[in-house]
Amino acid sequence: MSRKNIPFKLILGISAFQAVAAKLGTELTIPDLVQTIILTRISGCVSAVPEAEELASLCLYLSARHIETAQEN
């Protein structure tokens, strides 16, 4: 973005998808409509994703009390 002279702000701990939702004043999840957000990336020209790591991480947000159910599924 710097090379293209596109202004941006770095905010540690905040991902771009979160910043965009905040800027737009919108929720990322809506009860009874959308409850799942999947973030992933594919290998690209900047860096490769090791095959063993593709789609290998799962983060359950606000669901700690349901961890056993998630592990069973």
SEFIZA-3560 file (N, C-alpha, C; in Angstrom, 3 decimals):
REM SEFIZA-3560
<numar><xx>0.817</xx><yy>-1.170</yy><zz>0.000</zz><atom>N</atom></numar>
<numar><xx>0.000</xx><yy>0.000</yy><zz>0.000</zz><atom>CA</atom></numar>
<numar><xx>0.873</xx><yy>1.250</yy><zz>0.000</zz><atom>C</atom></numar>
<numar><xx>1.990</xx><yy>1.175</yy><zz>0.688</zz><atom>N</atom></numar>
<numar><xx>2.897</xx><yy>2.324</yy><zz>0.715</zz><atom>CA</atom></numar>
<numar><xx>3.407</xx><yy>2.649</yy><zz>-0.683</zz><atom>C</atom></numar>
<numar><xx>3.768</xx><yy>1.596</yy><zz>-1.430</zz><atom>N</atom></numar>
<numar><xx>4.286</xx><yy>1.815</yy><zz>-2.782</zz><atom>CA</atom></numar>
<numar><xx>3.251</xx><yy>2.444</yy><zz>-3.704</zz><atom>C</atom></numar>
<numar><xx>1.981</xx><yy>2.201</yy><zz>-3.429</zz><atom>N</atom></numar>
<numar><xx>0.898</xx><yy>2.756</yy><zz>-4.253</zz><atom>CA</atom></numar>
<numar><xx>0.350</xx><yy>4.063</yy><zz>-3.676</zz><atom>C</atom></numar>
<numar><xx>1.004</xx><yy>4.560</yy><zz>-2.601</zz><atom>N</atom></numar>
<numar><xx>0.573</xx><yy>5.791</yy><zz>-1.939</zz><atom>CA</atom></numar>
<numar><xx>-0.867</xx><yy>5.724</yy><zz>-1.437</zz><atom>C</atom></numar>
<numar><xx>-1.247</xx><yy>4.551</yy><zz>-0.948</zz><atom>N</atom></numar>
<numar><xx>-2.578</xx><yy>4.376</yy><zz>-0.369</zz><atom>CA</atom></numar>
<numar><xx>-2.444</xx><yy>4.584</yy><zz>1.139</zz><atom>C</atom></numar>
<numar><xx>-3.155</xx><yy>5.566</yy><zz>1.685</zz><atom>N</atom></numar>
<numar><xx>-3.028</xx><yy>5.809</yy><zz>3.127</zz><atom>CA</atom></numar>
<numar><xx>-3.611</xx><yy>4.654</yy><zz>3.939</zz><atom>C</atom></numar>
<numar><xx>-2.955</xx><yy>4.344</yy><zz>5.054</zz><atom>N</atom></numar>
<numar><xx>-3.445</xx><yy>3.290</yy><zz>5.929</zz><atom>CA</atom></numar>
<numar><xx>-2.948</xx><yy>3.563</yy><zz>7.339</zz><atom>C</atom></numar>
<numar><xx>-3.535</xx><yy>2.857</yy><zz>8.291</zz><atom>N</atom></numar>
<numar><xx>-3.157</xx><yy>2.994</yy><zz>9.692</zz><atom>CA</atom></numar>
<numar><xx>-2.948</xx><yy>1.598</yy><zz>10.254</zz><atom>C</atom></numar>
<numar><xx>-1.830</xx><yy>1.381</yy><zz>10.953</zz><atom>N</atom></numar>
<numar><xx>-1.571</xx><yy>0.114</yy><zz>11.617</zz><atom>CA</atom></numar>
<numar><xx>-2.112</xx><yy>0.191</yy><zz>13.036</zz><atom>C</atom></numar>
<numar><xx>-2.962</xx><yy>-0.778</yy><zz>13.390</zz><atom>N</atom></numar>
<numar><xx>-3.499</xx><yy>-0.864</yy><zz>14.737</zz><atom>CA</atom></numar>
<numar><xx>-3.197</xx><yy>-2.272</yy><zz>15.230</zz><atom>C</atom></numar>
<numar><xx>-2.255</xx><yy>-2.389</yy><zz>16.151</zz><atom>N</atom></numar>
<numar><xx>-1.841</xx><yy>-3.697</yy><zz>16.640</zz><atom>CA</atom></numar>
<numar><xx>-3.008</xx><yy>-4.446</yy><zz>17.269</zz><atom>C</atom></numar>
<numar><xx>-3.140</xx><yy>-5.720</yy><zz>16.915</zz><atom>N</atom></numar>
<numar><xx>-4.184</xx><yy>-6.566</yy><zz>17.480</zz><atom>CA</atom></numar>
<numar><xx>-5.504</xx><yy>-6.512</yy><zz>16.736</zz><atom>C</atom></numar>
<numar><xx>-5.613</xx><yy>-5.661</yy><zz>15.725</zz><atom>N</atom></numar>
<numar><xx>-6.856</xx><yy>-5.547</yy><zz>14.953</zz><atom>CA</atom></numar>
<numar><xx>-6.575</xx><yy>-5.971</yy><zz>13.516</zz><atom>C</atom></numar>
<numar><xx>-7.366</xx><yy>-6.920</yy><zz>13.025</zz><atom>N</atom></numar>
<numar><xx>-7.223</xx><yy>-7.365</yy><zz>11.639</zz><atom>CA</atom></numar>
<numar><xx>-8.022</xx><yy>-6.442</yy><zz>10.719</zz><atom>C</atom></numar>
<numar><xx>-7.668</xx><yy>-6.458</yy><zz>9.452</zz><atom>N</atom></numar>
<numar><xx>-8.334</xx><yy>-5.591</yy><zz>8.480</zz><atom>CA</atom></numar>
<numar><xx>-9.839</xx><yy>-5.832</yy><zz>8.440</zz><atom>C</atom></numar>
<numar><xx>-10.279</xx><yy>-7.085</yy><zz>8.538</zz><atom>N</atom></numar>
<numar><xx>-11.713</xx><yy>-7.352</yy><zz>8.464</zz><atom>CA</atom></numar>
<numar><xx>-12.447</xx><yy>-6.722</yy><zz>9.647</zz><atom>C</atom></numar>
<numar><xx>-11.795</xx><yy>-6.685</yy><zz>10.807</zz><atom>N</atom></numar>
<numar><xx>-12.408</xx><yy>-6.056</yy><zz>11.981</zz><atom>CA</atom></numar>
<numar><xx>-12.453</xx><yy>-4.544</yy><zz>11.825</zz><atom>C</atom></numar>
<numar><xx>-11.388</xx><yy>-3.962</yy><zz>11.316</zz><atom>N</atom></numar>
<numar><xx>-11.324</xx><yy>-2.518</yy><zz>11.126</zz><atom>CA</atom></numar>
<numar><xx>-12.370</xx><yy>-2.043</yy><zz>10.120</zz><atom>C</atom></numar>
<numar><xx>-12.552</xx><yy>-2.802</yy><zz>9.051</zz><atom>N</atom></numar>
<numar><xx>-13.544</xx><yy>-2.423</yy><zz>8.041</zz><atom>CA</atom></numar>
<numar><xx>-14.952</xx><yy>-2.450</yy><zz>8.627</zz><atom>C</atom></numar>
<numar><xx>-15.269</xx><yy>-3.496</yy><zz>9.375</zz><atom>N</atom></numar>
<numar><xx>-16.589</xx><yy>-3.579</yy><zz>10.005</zz><atom>CA</atom></numar>
<numar><xx>-16.804</xx><yy>-2.407</yy><zz>10.958</zz><atom>C</atom></numar>
<numar><xx>-15.782</xx><yy>-2.070</yy><zz>11.741</zz><atom>N</atom></numar>
<numar><xx>-15.894</xx><yy>-0.951</yy><zz>12.671</zz><atom>CA</atom></numar>
<numar><xx>-16.083</xx><yy>0.362</yy><zz>11.922</zz><atom>C</atom></numar>
<numar><xx>-15.327</xx><yy>0.555</yy><zz>10.862</zz><atom>N</atom></numar>
<numar><xx>-15.430</xx><yy>1.789</yy><zz>10.064</zz><atom>CA</atom></numar>
<numar><xx>-16.815</xx><yy>1.928</yy><zz>9.446</zz><atom>C</atom></numar>
<numar><xx>-17.376</xx><yy>0.797</yy><zz>8.996</zz><atom>N</atom></numar>
<numar><xx>-18.716</xx><yy>0.808</yy><zz>8.397</zz><atom>CA</atom></numar>
<numar><xx>-19.826</xx><yy>0.818</yy><zz>9.442</zz><atom>C</atom></numar>
<numar><xx>-19.452</xx><yy>0.588</yy><zz>10.700</zz><atom>N</atom></numar>
<numar><xx>-20.448</xx><yy>0.555</yy><zz>11.768</zz><atom>CA</atom></numar>
<numar><xx>-21.388</xx><yy>-0.625</yy><zz>11.651</zz><atom>C</atom></numar>
<numar><xx>-20.858</xx><yy>-1.761</yy><zz>11.201</zz><atom>N</atom></numar>
<numar><xx>-21.688</xx><yy>-2.945</yy><zz>10.998</zz><atom>CA</atom></numar>
<numar><xx>-21.174</xx><yy>-4.110</yy><zz>11.835</zz><atom>C</atom></numar>
<numar><xx>-22.051</xx><yy>-5.046</yy><zz>12.119</zz><atom>N</atom></numar>
<numar><xx>-21.664</xx><yy>-6.244</yy><zz>12.860</zz><atom>CA</atom></numar>
<numar><xx>-21.159</xx><yy>-7.300</yy><zz>11.893</zz><atom>C</atom></numar>
<numar><xx>-20.276</xx><yy>-8.145</yy><zz>12.386</zz><atom>N</atom></numar>
<numar><xx>-19.787</xx><yy>-9.256</yy><zz>11.571</zz><atom>CA</atom></numar>
<numar><xx>-20.681</xx><yy>-10.474</yy><zz>11.703</zz><atom>C</atom></numar>
<numar><xx>-21.354</xx><yy>-10.598</yy><zz>12.825</zz><atom>N</atom></numar>
<numar><xx>-22.298</xx><yy>-11.696</yy><zz>13.002</zz><atom>CA</atom></numar>
<numar><xx>-23.653</xx><yy>-11.113</yy><zz>13.384</zz><atom>C</atom></numar>
<numar><xx>-24.694</xx><yy>-11.800</yy><zz>12.951</zz><atom>N</atom></numar>
<numar><xx>-26.067</xx><yy>-11.373</yy><zz>13.216</zz><atom>CA</atom></numar>
<numar><xx>-26.839</xx><yy>-12.592</yy><zz>13.706</zz><atom>C</atom></numar>
<numar><xx>-27.339</xx><yy>-12.552</yy><zz>14.943</zz><atom>N</atom></numar>
<numar><xx>-28.075</xx><yy>-13.708</yy><zz>15.464</zz><atom>CA</atom></numar>
<numar><xx>-29.187</xx><yy>-14.155</yy><zz>14.501</zz><atom>C</atom></numar>
<numar><xx>-29.331</xx><yy>-15.465</yy><zz>14.363</zz><atom>N</atom></numar>
<numar><xx>-30.321</xx><yy>-16.097</yy><zz>13.489</zz><atom>CA</atom></numar>
<numar><xx>-30.078</xx><yy>-15.868</yy><zz>12.000</zz><atom>C</atom></numar>
<numar><xx>-28.939</xx><yy>-15.272</yy><zz>11.639</zz><atom>N</atom></numar>
<numar><xx>-28.645</xx><yy>-15.067</yy><zz>10.222</zz><atom>CA</atom></numar>
<numar><xx>-27.229</xx><yy>-15.534</yy><zz>9.888</zz><atom>C</atom></numar>
<numar><xx>-26.231</xx><yy>-14.916</yy><zz>10.496</zz><atom>N</atom></numar>
<numar><xx>-24.832</xx><yy>-15.244</yy><zz>10.239</zz><atom>CA</atom></numar>
<numar><xx>-24.130</xx><yy>-15.387</yy><zz>11.580</zz><atom>C</atom></numar>
<numar><xx>-23.585</xx><yy>-16.571</yy><zz>11.848</zz><atom>N</atom></numar>
<numar><xx>-22.877</xx><yy>-16.809</yy><zz>13.098</zz><atom>CA</atom></numar>
<numar><xx>-21.449</xx><yy>-17.286</yy><zz>12.877</zz><atom>C</atom></numar>
<numar><xx>-21.045</xx><yy>-17.430</yy><zz>11.622</zz><atom>N</atom></numar>
<numar><xx>-19.734</xx><yy>-17.990</yy><zz>11.324</zz><atom>CA</atom></numar>
<numar><xx>-18.943</xx><yy>-17.067</yy><zz>10.420</zz><atom>C</atom></numar>
<numar><xx>-17.707</xx><yy>-16.820</yy><zz>10.801</zz><atom>N</atom></numar>
<numar><xx>-16.770</xx><yy>-16.070</yy><zz>9.973</zz><atom>CA</atom></numar>
<numar><xx>-15.558</xx><yy>-16.967</yy><zz>9.805</zz><atom>C</atom></numar>
<numar><xx>-15.185</xx><yy>-17.231</yy><zz>8.579</zz><atom>N</atom></numar>
<numar><xx>-14.030</xx><yy>-18.085</yy><zz>8.305</zz><atom>CA</atom></numar>
<numar><xx>-12.940</xx><yy>-17.216</yy><zz>7.684</zz><atom>C</atom></numar>
<numar><xx>-11.778</xx><yy>-17.200</yy><zz>8.326</zz><atom>N</atom></numar>
<numar><xx>-10.627</xx><yy>-16.467</yy><zz>7.813</zz><atom>CA</atom></numar>
<numar><xx>-9.571</xx><yy>-17.477</yy><zz>7.417</zz><atom>C</atom></numar>
<numar><xx>-9.098</xx><yy>-17.364</yy><zz>6.223</zz><atom>N</atom></numar>
<numar><xx>-8.043</xx><yy>-18.256</yy><zz>5.762</zz><atom>CA</atom></numar>
<numar><xx>-7.262</xx><yy>-17.548</yy><zz>4.670</zz><atom>C</atom></numar>
<numar><xx>-6.203</xx><yy>-18.124</yy><zz>4.267</zz><atom>N</atom></numar>
<numar><xx>-5.444</xx><yy>-17.594</yy><zz>3.142</zz><atom>CA</atom></numar>
<numar><xx>-4.889</xx><yy>-18.762</yy><zz>2.356</zz><atom>C</atom></numar>
<numar><xx>-4.609</xx><yy>-18.503</yy><zz>1.121</zz><atom>N</atom></numar>
<numar><xx>-3.999</xx><yy>-19.526</yy><zz>0.282</zz><atom>CA</atom></numar>
<numar><xx>-2.564</xx><yy>-19.120</yy><zz>-0.004</zz><atom>C</atom></numar>
<numar><xx>-1.780</xx><yy>-20.056</yy><zz>-0.450</zz><atom>N</atom></numar>
<numar><xx>-0.399</xx><yy>-19.739</yy><zz>-0.805</zz><atom>CA</atom></numar>
<numar><xx>-0.399</xx><yy>-18.699</yy><zz>-1.906</zz><atom>C</atom></numar>
<numar><xx>0.530</xx><yy>-17.797</yy><zz>-1.808</zz><atom>N</atom></numar>
<numar><xx>0.638</xx><yy>-16.753</yy><zz>-2.822</zz><atom>CA</atom></numar>
<numar><xx>2.072</xx><yy>-16.509</yy><zz>-3.198</zz><atom>C</atom></numar>
<numar><xx>2.282</xx><yy>-15.449</yy><zz>-3.951</zz><atom>N</atom></numar>
<numar><xx>3.640</xx><yy>-15.160</yy><zz>-4.415</zz><atom>CA</atom></numar>
<numar><xx>4.503</xx><yy>-14.570</yy><zz>-3.299</zz><atom>C</atom></numar>
<numar><xx>3.903</xx><yy>-14.020</yy><zz>-2.251</zz><atom>N</atom></numar>
<numar><xx>4.681</xx><yy>-13.448</yy><zz>-1.158</zz><atom>CA</atom></numar>
<numar><xx>5.199</xx><yy>-14.535</yy><zz>-0.222</zz><atom>C</atom></numar>
<numar><xx>4.317</xx><yy>-15.456</yy><zz>0.163</zz><atom>N</atom></numar>
<numar><xx>4.740</xx><yy>-16.547</yy><zz>1.045</zz><atom>CA</atom></numar>
<numar><xx>3.844</xx><yy>-17.752</yy><zz>0.826</zz><atom>C</atom></numar>
<numar><xx>4.443</xx><yy>-18.903</yy><zz>0.964</zz><atom>N</atom></numar>
<numar><xx>3.698</xx><yy>-20.145</yy><zz>0.789</zz><atom>CA</atom></numar>
<numar><xx>3.151</xx><yy>-20.613</yy><zz>2.136</zz><atom>C</atom></numar>
<numar><xx>2.013</xx><yy>-21.252</yy><zz>2.108</zz><atom>N</atom></numar>
<numar><xx>1.436</xx><yy>-21.853</yy><zz>3.303</zz><atom>CA</atom></numar>
<numar><xx>1.805</xx><yy>-23.336</yy><zz>3.251</zz><atom>C</atom></numar>
<numar><xx>2.493</xx><yy>-23.838</yy><zz>4.279</zz><atom>N</atom></numar>
<numar><xx>2.833</xx><yy>-25.261</yy><zz>4.278</zz><atom>CA</atom></numar>
<numar><xx>1.569</xx><yy>-26.116</yy><zz>4.172</zz><atom>C</atom></numar>
<numar><xx>1.642</xx><yy>-27.176</yy><zz>3.407</zz><atom>N</atom></numar>
<numar><xx>0.475</xx><yy>-28.026</yy><zz>3.173</zz><atom>CA</atom></numar>
<numar><xx>-0.159</xx><yy>-28.503</yy><zz>4.470</zz><atom>C</atom></numar>
<numar><xx>0.654</xx><yy>-28.824</yy><zz>5.457</zz><atom>N</atom></numar>
<numar><xx>0.132</xx><yy>-29.321</yy><zz>6.734</zz><atom>CA</atom></numar>
<numar><xx>-0.634</xx><yy>-28.244</yy><zz>7.504</zz><atom>C</atom></numar>
<numar><xx>-0.455</xx><yy>-26.973</yy><zz>7.152</zz><atom>N</atom></numar>
<numar><xx>-1.107</xx><yy>-25.886</yy><zz>7.877</zz><atom>CA</atom></numar>
<numar><xx>-2.347</xx><yy>-25.349</yy><zz>7.183</zz><atom>C</atom></numar>
<numar><xx>-2.604</xx><yy>-25.747</yy><zz>5.963</zz><atom>N</atom></numar>
<numar><xx>-3.766</xx><yy>-25.211</yy><zz>5.263</zz><atom>CA</atom></numar>
<numar><xx>-5.043</xx><yy>-25.620</yy><zz>5.980</zz><atom>C</atom></numar>
<numar><xx>-5.838</xx><yy>-24.643</yy><zz>6.343</zz><atom>N</atom></numar>
<numar><xx>-7.109</xx><yy>-24.843</yy><zz>7.035</zz><atom>CA</atom></numar>
<numar><xx>-6.954</xx><yy>-25.684</yy><zz>8.297</zz><atom>C</atom></numar>
<numar><xx>-5.856</xx><yy>-25.454</yy><zz>9.036</zz><atom>N</atom></numar>
<numar><xx>-5.584</xx><yy>-26.275</yy><zz>10.208</zz><atom>CA</atom></numar>
<numar><xx>-5.927</xx><yy>-25.592</yy><zz>11.527</zz><atom>C</atom></numar>
<numar><xx>-6.291</xx><yy>-24.321</yy><zz>11.514</zz><atom>N</atom></numar>
<numar><xx>-6.568</xx><yy>-23.599</yy><zz>12.748</zz><atom>CA</atom></numar>
<numar><xx>-8.051</xx><yy>-23.273</yy><zz>12.863</zz><atom>C</atom></numar>
<numar><xx>-8.535</xx><yy>-23.311</yy><zz>14.090</zz><atom>N</atom></numar>
<numar><xx>-9.927</xx><yy>-22.969</yy><zz>14.352</zz><atom>CA</atom></numar>
<numar><xx>-9.971</xx><yy>-22.122</yy><zz>15.601</zz><atom>C</atom></numar>
<numar><xx>-10.665</xx><yy>-21.022</yy><zz>15.542</zz><atom>N</atom></numar>
<numar><xx>-10.820</xx><yy>-20.141</yy><zz>16.691</zz><atom>CA</atom></numar>
<numar><xx>-12.308</xx><yy>-20.023</yy><zz>16.993</zz><atom>C</atom></numar>
<numar><xx>-12.704</xx><yy>-20.438</yy><zz>18.176</zz><atom>N</atom></numar>
<numar><xx>-14.095</xx><yy>-20.311</yy><zz>18.601</zz><atom>CA</atom></numar>
<numar><xx>-14.204</xx><yy>-19.076</yy><zz>19.476</zz><atom>C</atom></numar>
<numar><xx>-14.966</xx><yy>-18.112</yy><zz>19.021</zz><atom>N</atom></numar>
<numar><xx>-15.106</xx><yy>-16.848</yy><zz>19.723</zz><atom>CA</atom></numar>
<numar><xx>-16.358</xx><yy>-16.864</yy><zz>20.582</zz><atom>C</atom></numar>
<numar><xx>-16.242</xx><yy>-16.495</yy><zz>21.822</zz><atom>N</atom></numar>
<numar><xx>-17.347</xx><yy>-16.481</yy><zz>22.778</zz><atom>CA</atom></numar>
<numar><xx>-17.995</xx><yy>-17.851</yy><zz>22.919</zz><atom>C</atom></numar>
<numar><xx>-17.198</xx><yy>-18.906</yy><zz>22.840</zz><atom>N</atom></numar>
<numar><xx>-17.738</xx><yy>-20.263</yy><zz>22.890</zz><atom>CA</atom></numar>
<numar><xx>-16.965</xx><yy>-21.178</yy><zz>23.823</zz><atom>C</atom></numar>
<numar><xx>-16.250</xx><yy>-20.632</yy><zz>24.771</zz><atom>N</atom></numar>
<numar><xx>-15.412</xx><yy>-21.454</yy><zz>25.646</zz><atom>CA</atom></numar>
<numar><xx>-16.221</xx><yy>-22.526</yy><zz>26.376</zz><atom>C</atom></numar>
<numar><xx>-17.448</xx><yy>-22.227</yy><zz>26.732</zz><atom>N</atom></numar>
<numar><xx>-18.245</xx><yy>-23.212</yy><zz>27.466</zz><atom>CA</atom></numar>
<numar><xx>-18.675</xx><yy>-24.390</yy><zz>26.589</zz><atom>C</atom></numar>
<numar><xx>-18.462</xx><yy>-24.275</yy><zz>25.272</zz><atom>N</atom></numar>
<numar><xx>-18.867</xx><yy>-25.336</yy><zz>24.348</zz><atom>CA</atom></numar>
<numar><xx>-17.668</xx><yy>-26.072</yy><zz>23.747</zz><atom>C</atom></numar>
<numar><xx>-16.503</xx><yy>-25.959</yy><zz>24.361</zz><atom>N</atom></numar>
<numar><xx>-15.299</xx><yy>-26.525</yy><zz>23.789</zz><atom>CA</atom></numar>
<numar><xx>-15.362</xx><yy>-28.033</yy><zz>23.612</zz><atom>C</atom></numar>
<numar><xx>-15.970</xx><yy>-28.742</yy><zz>24.567</zz><atom>N</atom></numar>
<numar><xx>-16.073</xx><yy>-30.195</yy><zz>24.442</zz><atom>CA</atom></numar>
<numar><xx>-16.931</xx><yy>-30.585</yy><zz>23.227</zz><atom>C</atom></numar>
<numar><xx>-18.027</xx><yy>-29.890</yy><zz>23.012</zz><atom>N</atom></numar>
<numar><xx>-18.891</xx><yy>-30.167</yy><zz>21.855</zz><atom>CA</atom></numar>
<numar><xx>-18.134</xx><yy>-29.915</yy><zz>20.556</zz><atom>C</atom></numar>
<numar><xx>-17.373</xx><yy>-28.826</yy><zz>20.520</zz><atom>N</atom></numar>
<numar><xx>-16.612</xx><yy>-28.503</yy><zz>19.306</zz><atom>CA</atom></numar>
<numar><xx>-15.555</xx><yy>-29.558</yy><zz>19.031</zz><atom>C</atom></numar>
<numar><xx>-14.917</xx><yy>-30.063</yy><zz>20.071</zz><atom>N</atom></numar>
<numar><xx>-13.894</xx><yy>-31.096</yy><zz>19.890</zz><atom>CA</atom></numar>
<numar><xx>-14.506</xx><yy>-32.405</yy><zz>19.408</zz><atom>C</atom></numar>
<numar><xx>-15.714</xx><yy>-32.709</yy><zz>19.850</zz><atom>N</atom></numar>
<numar><xx>-16.387</xx><yy>-33.931</yy><zz>19.404</zz><atom>CA</atom></numar>
<numar><xx>-16.762</xx><yy>-33.855</yy><zz>17.930</zz><atom>C</atom></numar>
<numar><xx>-17.120</xx><yy>-32.674</yy><zz>17.478</zz><atom>N</atom></numar>
<numar><xx>-17.533</xx><yy>-32.483</yy><zz>16.081</zz><atom>CA</atom></numar>
<numar><xx>-16.329</xx><yy>-32.307</yy><zz>15.201</zz><atom>C</atom></numar>
//
